Amino acid sequence: MIRNREGLADYDVHWAWEDGPLPPGLTCVFRVRNEARNLPWVLPPMFEAVQHVVVVDNGSDDGTPEVARRAAEACGALDRLTLTSYPHRVSRAGAEHLATPPDSVHSLTHFYNWSFSHVRTGYSMKWDGDMVLTTEGVALLRDLAWQLEDSSAVVAFPRHPLTIESDSVAWIDLGFRFLEPWVYPMGPEFTYVKAFEWEVREFPTSSDRIVAPEGLVVELKWLEEDEFAHWTSTDDFESSRAPRKRREWEVFSALRAGRGHEVPGLHRVEAPPGVHVVDHVTSTWLPRAERPLVRRRGALEG
């Protein structure tokens, strides 16, 4: 158990594996705030890919929990959805996170551990409310769910940020390698701890590390929205520990200024009439794109 310093018993962390071995399977955990716009794309392929989905809402005011419930119902997967709420304000990444004690309910570290304490399968997957599996991604995750049984392997997924300009036009970033571990076993050696800018999940050096192929995941970003509100300050991106955020800021700034064509590795994608650009990229454009997708290798995240 991990107790919180505020003494709120409902938000202490009670691990399911403390009560005995967990059954095989893969559970995807979403920690979300105001993701109602994205979830209709995000959740259906995930219900196809994994055994269970946990959605932890952190104070949304856009109907996110209702959208998640409707998506599960439309997929016939209400019995495979755990929907819960974490009502505490969570410190933003960067300096604010660094100043927050890791056992506080306001800490990213405690928030993540509490969210993952709802997992009841042997494997879990961290996922964001703006990340969409492609058709290839669904197939790979379905296979992984049984291949990882009785394994201590950790799986990293490359992902490709997709900035949406309109229903028919988006920009996909293939100029930087966004790679992060997402899939972990459940157990005492695989919990979250505090790092400088954000939380980090521990895993033993003896764990095998599997890297999934490119082209399985896009990360939705909307050009008219503030994609950096969960950071204390964009000045934090100057840190050498945050090369991924520096790249995201570079792309966002260029697109806002109408200079997307000047950024190496950034590609404009236009969907055919009547098809939303997110559907076009995930079902057609990315699966058909020439490999390797990322030609100018950047720093690795994770």
Number of C-alpha atoms within 10 A of each C-alpha: 10 13 17 20 12 12 11 11 9 10 20 22 20 17 21 19 17 11 8 8 13 16 12 16 19 29 28 25 24 22 21 22 17 17 22 20 15 19 21 16 20 24 25 19 18 23 23 15 22 21 18 23 26 22 24 24 21 20 18 15 11 13 14 23 25 12 18 23 18 15 20 20 14 11 14 12 18 18 10 16 19 15 17 15 15 17 14 13 13 21 23 21 21 22 17 17 24 19 11 18 16 21 19 21 26 20 26 29 26 27 28 22 21 22 22 27 19 21 24 20 20 24 27 24 23 18 18 18 23 21 22 29 25 25 17 17 23 19 15 16 20 17 12 16 19 13 11 20 16 11 13 20 19 21 19 19 20 21 24 26 21 27 25 20 18 13 15 18 16 24 23 22 26 22 19 24 21 23 20 15 20 18 24 26 24 24 17 12 11 17 20 21 17 20 15 14 21 19 21 18 19 14 19 11 7 8 13 13 15 13 14 17 17 21 27 23 23 25 19 23 22 16 18 11 8 10 14 15 11 12 19 16 14 13 11 17 19 11 12 10 15 16 18 19 17 18 17 19 16 13 23 21 14 15 19 12 9 10 12 19 13 11 14 13 17 20 16 15 19 18 18 11 9 8 13 16 24 24 16 16 23 22 15 14 18 22 17 11 11 9 12 10 18 19 12 11 11 15 14 14 16 12
